[in-house]
Structures are given as C-alpha cells and as structure tokens.
Amino acid sequence: MTAQPQEWTVVCPLTRLDPGRGVAALVDGVQIALFRTANDLFAIDNQDPVTEAYVLSRGIVGSRDGVPTVASPLHKQAYDLRTGDCLDRPGVAVRRHEVRCQDGLVEVRLRKEE
Amino acid sequence: MKNSRLVVVGNGMVGQRFVDALRARDSEGRWRVTVLGEESRPAYDRVRLSALFDGVDADELNLHTPDPQVRLRLNTSVTAIDRARRVVTTTDAEYPYDALVLATGSDPFVPPIDGADLPGVFTYRTLDDLAAIRAHARGRRRGAVIGGGLLGLEAANALRLLGLATSVVEVAPRLMPLQVDTAGGALLRRYVEELGVACHLGVATTALHPGSDGTVAQLELADGSRMDADLVVVATGIRPRDELARAAGLPLGSQGGVLVDHTCRSADERIWAVGECAAVDDTCHGLVGPGYAMAETVADRLVGGAATVSEPDTATKLKLLGVDVASFGDAHGTTPGCLDVTFSDPATRVYAKLVLSDDAQTLLGGVLVGDADAYPTLRASVGQALPAAPLALLAPAGAGSGAAALPSSAQVCSCNAVTRADLDAAIADGATDVPALKACTRAGTSCGSCVPMLQQLLDAAGVGQSRGLCEHFDVSRQELFDLIRVREIRTFSSLIAEYGRGDGCDICKPVVASILASLGTGHLLDGERASLQDTNDHFLANLQRDGSYSVVPRIPGGEITPEKLIVLGEVARDFALYTKITGGQRIDLFGARVEQLPQIWRRLVDAGFESGHAYGKALRTVKSCVGSTWCRYGVQDSVGLAIALELRYRGLRAPHKMKSAVSGCARECAEARSKDFGIIATDAGWNLYVGGNGGFQPRHADLFATDLTTEALVRLVDRFLMYYIRTADRLQRTAAWIEAMDGGLEHLKAVIVDDSLGLCADLDAAMARHVGAYSDEWRDVLDDPALLGRFTSFVNAPEVPDPSIRFTAERGQRVPAGVGGTENRQPVGLGMPEVQR
C-alpha cells in the first residue's frame, strides 16, 4: 500500500486573517495554528510542545534577528515560523504544514511526519 | 532692583515661553510679572491645533501652568502704550511697567477677495476659529482651503477629518512653496491627492459667492472656473500684530513687525518684542522655534545676561496628512555656486535633495518628502562638513550613522538650541541616560524628534547600558511613551517604521498596546491594535494552563448585592465553571472556552457587571474593610472610598498590574500597606501609602501624605498613577519604580505635590480624560459583531468546541483533565497518615 498524498483543505478567506496574528483551524481532526505576517502565511501545529496545551495560535507574532516568530502565550518560548524550531529550547520543535493562498482562500496541506 | 514691574502683552506660545524662561532665571525675584492675554484661555499649543479634530482634547494643548508670582489677566485687550508715562492701557485699567515685552503674535492675513467676509469663511489660528469651523461643518459636504502652505495643508487635513470633501487652492505652482522645491512639491501633491484632497495649483481665488442662504457656496478662480464649497478656510499667510507699537511711535520693519536688534530690544530701551510680532534684522518669523529663541534671549537680558539671537533656524519637519515633509537651511539653493544632490525613488515614493557648497564639502540645506528619518542629523549638520557621503545620508537607513558623526557645534535640539557640545558636556558631567540629558539640557523636551539622537550620543560616549526595550527598539518604555504621546503616533506599524526595526515581538507589542490604551486612544481590539495584545487582552480573559480562560467581573470595593451574587452563581452553574473567591475580594470563574466568553459576558453585562480587567496590566481591585458603616472601630467610610477609587481608575492600563485597598481605621484589616497605593483612615481624613506589593518580593508601602481630605487624596492618587504610567519601565511595579527614581520618595513628592517639573496640570488632565472616556471593554465587544467573530476556537469550524479542553471533578467542581491537567499533580491530604507501599 502506498501512502496517499494529503489533499489541500480550504480553511478560510485570506481576509479573515489579521496580519501579525494567528488563528486555530481544525484540519482532518488536527489542530493547526495559522499565521499571517506582512508578506507570508505559515502553518504549524497548534499544540505547544512545552506545556502540551493547544494554544500556539494565540501567541504574539514577531521577529527575532529577522526570523519570523510566534511566542507561546503560556511561557513565551519563541518558535521559528519557517522551520518550527523552538529558538529558546534546543531540540524542541513543532511540526510545520504547507499553506498557500489560492483565489483569496487560504489552503492547508498537512504533513504527517518529518 | 527688586520688585521691578514687567508687563507682557500677549499669552501665546512665545509669550508663555518667555514668562517660563524668565521665572526659571529670576531666582532673586527681581521681576513682578503681569501678563495680559486677549483670548479667553491661557497659552496653548497652536502648532498642534489640528489635533483637536483627531480626538485630542483642547485641555491637552494647554501650555500654561499657574504661577503665584505671575499675574495673568485673560480677556484683556491692550489699547495703548504710553511710553512717556511707562504705562499700558487696557479697556478698563492701566498697568505701569519698568520693562514691557510685546508678544502679540500675528493675525491671519486675508487677501482682499470679494466675499471673504461671508458667513462660512474662516481663518485658522485660534481655538475659537476651530470651534467655529467645527460648528459650521455640521451637515455640510464640501470644504475648500485657500492657501497650500503649511497652515493650509493643516487646515485641509482638519476639514478632511470633519468629513468634508476638501480642495486646496494655491496661487503658487506647488504645495508648500516656501519649504519645498518643484520635484518635492510634485511628490507631496501625489500623496495629498491620494488622500482625497483635490489640489488646484497656480491659480488665484478671485471671489467667493454666497448661496441662497447667504453663506458661502462657491469659489471663483482666476481661470474663470467655479468650485462649490460651503465652508472655506483662508490660510494665505500671517501679518504681525504691530498696531500698538505703531501707535506708540516705535519704528517698524519694512514688512511690518516691531523692529528690534539682536537682543530683541526695540528703539525704546524699556520695550522688547518677541515672536511673530518682532522683526529681527527686518525679518519676521512665523515659526515657533525662532520665537522661542527670542523669548530665551529677552529673559536672559532681563536678569542681566548677554544673550543675543543668532541666525534663526527656519528648519521645519512635519507630518502633514500623514506625509513626512522636512525642509532646512538653504532649501531652495540660493547660495551662489551651490550644488544639488537629489535622490528620488518612485517605488518607495521618497524624494530628497541636499544643497551643498560649491566644493561639495559643506551642507547648506535640503528638502525631504516621504521619509524624513535623516532630518535630525541633516539639520544639525547645516553649515558643517558633511557627516557622510550624500547618498549614504539620504538612503533610508542613513539616519543611523547619525549623531555620532556630528561636529560639536551642531545644534541637536533646535527647539531649545542645544548643541552637541552642550550634550557632550552634560554626559561628561554624569548624565548617563536620555531622561538625565533632557533634564539638564532641555534637549528633546519640546517636539521630541531629537530623542533618538540623544541616545546615539550616549552610545557614542560609551556611557550607560542600553535601556532599549528589546531588539526592535533602542529606546526605553518611558521614551516610547513620550514619543507616542508627543508625536501622536497611533499605530505600531508607523512607530516601528519610524523608531524601531524588524516586526516587533511579545515584549514590545504589548508595551505599545498598553501605552496606546493608557493614552485613551480607542478600544484595545480596534484594527491593527488587536494583533499587539497578549492573549489575555486579546480575548479579554485570563489564559489558564489548559488553554481555557477564566472570567472575573468587577465587584467594586468587594461590595455585592445578593441579586448579583445569585447571577454569578447561576452563570457559573450554567457554564459549569470552577468558582473561586480571589484575594482581591471578587469571584473568579474558570474553565471557559473562547467561544463561551461572549455568551458568559452577555449574561453578566445584562445583570450590570462589567470587565474586571483581571486579564490586563491595569488597575485590578480596590479592596476594603467594612469601615465606619458597620464596624465599631471604623472612623471613615472605607467601602465608599474604595468603590469610588475603583470606579475612577477602572480600565486604566499601566506598566504592571496595580492593586489598592482602603482600611477604615488603623487596625488595617484591608491590608492597604501591601498595595501599590493604600489608604488608611484617620480621625481627620486619610493617610496615603505608596509602593507596596505582595507577590514574589513582598514590600510594605511607604507613608506618602497624612490626614488628606478625600478630594486631596484623589488628586494625589491621580498624579501618582499617571506619573507612574508615563515613566515606569515595562513590568516595573510601583515599588521598584520609586526605588529606581533618583531621589526616591522625596523626588516623587516634589513632582506630584510641589509640581517641581510643572507636570501636574498635564497629569491631572490626562486622568480627567481617562475617567471621562472610560467604557466597558466587554460591553463594547458585545456591541460589535466583527469583534465577536474572533471568539471561536477554530476559524474553519466555529461551532466545534476545542476537544483538548477536558475536565475531571475535584471537591465537587470541574478542574482540568488531560492536557496541562491533573496527572502531574499530587492531591493534598492533610492530617492523613502517609501510606507506604
């Protein structure tokens, strides 16, 4: 049996996302955190790996040395939105997902494992 | 020499500055000062008049602080000067003088156009003018401004903010003809027209015509065209008010104005003139900077000094209609043989021109449109060798090379004429941070645009460590507060573009959100501001370890009716919320999911509750003991005072959370001394304690003032809180703030009791604004469908509750299970034998 590639799932219109803020979405039962920055879209797991609470979408978006970041709203560890790596705790990372904007709609494709 | 009589005619910006400057210098009390002002209110900041249409209150423009040594007569028109008797005459009195300072300013110049006296035609100079414009604008649709200079564009913005379709008519072929050149003017026009302001350039207005109701309805232009306008502002220039001097036989300048020498003294040695009514070197100046320099000069002369006014700095930097425009030195390149270096980027829409000496070594002047970041460095370098290659200076990051490259004679703060040498001397004398530099040189205390340069000079001198907030801002929270307040910055994006770098972070974004909230500039979820908030402020609730939120309605003073208590119980039961009484005498309801928050608050608001701001860095509670109403020991009504204080300061955002308490007698049952401000009743009134806290480092509050009346107490607390909000660092509680203050508690007393910094009127006005503008944040959200839309767990499944939030039971209530939940916690069992296995 071969693994089926995941499908793109329409999540919401781009206009529903405020620049510099995230939202949570439910894609195939997986909680993802979706962020819009000035020029980009990012999708990562919504679960904060440090506390295990599903809260990353509610963190403050920003930058560190030019790297786009989100800070966990619970204990403020920052994550690189491009790689999912935690910038404050070596070895900790969140899973990334693919995200794109088509015809004004934001679409997400899950990545199962990395 | 004591008790000489000084009469000042005019209480405008320069007149007031003169009085302040004199009072600061006249430590021996040589002069008894009388100020005669024509308007009904004391001096205000005319430069910022337009801010009135941007939500700023008139009181905020006030520049006058009462001074018992200065007699101020308002609504007083001077009718004559009798130089022989040394007396000025008003309509009903005479004022003898030993020295007379004329600070009469100017009148708007209205060209002789037919119809200029029609109802609906206004000038733009006084608060009364603006009030009249506002009143006439009601229900009207089209506005026109005659004059496309500085003032005309200000007026155009005002009309735009009043909701009028606005046009500008300017006789010169470009906007701001005195300040910018042709190319800069063209770019400025593009910006202005994009804002919806139509520009008619190179054409004179020949007549104004009335409509059927007798008020102005049309402009007739020199090209024969006509334009509809039911409100017209004439902003074509100013004319010095020299009629008193003229009637008294004093020599005037060729274009008017009282002719004065470089000490601002007129032909009569007892009469001086400052500001727009004075002609120094036969030239009148319409900018406040040269006026301030004249005011300082005369003040110095009157106490025996030898100051003279130097070449006036006519440099200008403004944000007009959101566009940065700056002009300085020989902006038009009139020096023989001078060279231009221009930089024009149509993509970023920036235009800059530098005028250099014929050998390209010395900066003579320049024009910046669209991006004026380089302005402070460039203006300070006029007449000096270029601090860097021209293009490096003009490139967007050019300002960074900044102050360190300036020669010592360069003027860093033009508002207060402070040179780099002055600042370097202050640093050598021990100033290690920007506030210290401001205090000892006054640099950066007026318009604030040189504050970043002050930090650069400190850095260049290698003193002090960075007090920058985070990697995105080099300035401290206090400096950010001042920048935002003084420069009226209202968005994070414009702040970081102008004073920071990068995209911000979880440190600077909430700080800016808090400052904007402290300044009372709108709801915390308005527009871009929502993205700056910590999750607590974003959802107006307190995030808990499992991702759920808790809800804390305000219960002022801890007093609650049985009916409201029942509502809280019913809401908690219906939403199955864990319920706990807090240390601040209120009730915390835990375990709410995001989408439940509006439903819960709908019930609470309907029952008369409002936000308790438990989620904010804000006033939390004013706790109280039961006080004299019931208690046999109580001497004052502590509950009544606690409620009044909590309602007064509710919603006030601060660098850290703030708590308070009121005890009705010295037994101190409310634990007021563990609060940021605590009040303990005495037989004669109230004792005020400040700077206490519980928490990680508990600290008792210090006694600040005794036996206060309620009114005096409230005034002191107002000032204490506002001064704290303005000057504390991020997350600095009141105790640490006072400890870090140079001079500590005594300094705090000097500032808020004795008004040593002249801040009190400003602090009082700021608090009055807060109290007047308060509205319940939760009610505002419930009334706004767009804001309500944010309260979902999942953007693509608003009806689905977050499945990760699960509960288990403990002592009859729900507590978190699963994620972030109870597995790792050990139950506590007291008095039970430990079981060994």
Interface residues (C-beta under 8 A of the other chain):
Chain A: V10 V11 C12 R16 D18 P19 G20 R21 V23 A24 A25 L26 V27 Q31 L34 T37 A38 Q47 T51 E52 A53 Y54 V55 R58 G59 I60 V61 G62 S63 R64 D65 G66 P68 T69 A71 P73 L74 K76 A78
Chain B: E471 H472 G502 D503 G504 C505 D506 C508 K509 P510 E528 A530 S531 L532 D534 T535 H538 F539 L543 R545 D546 G547 S793 F794 V795 N796 A797 V800 D802 S804 V819 G820
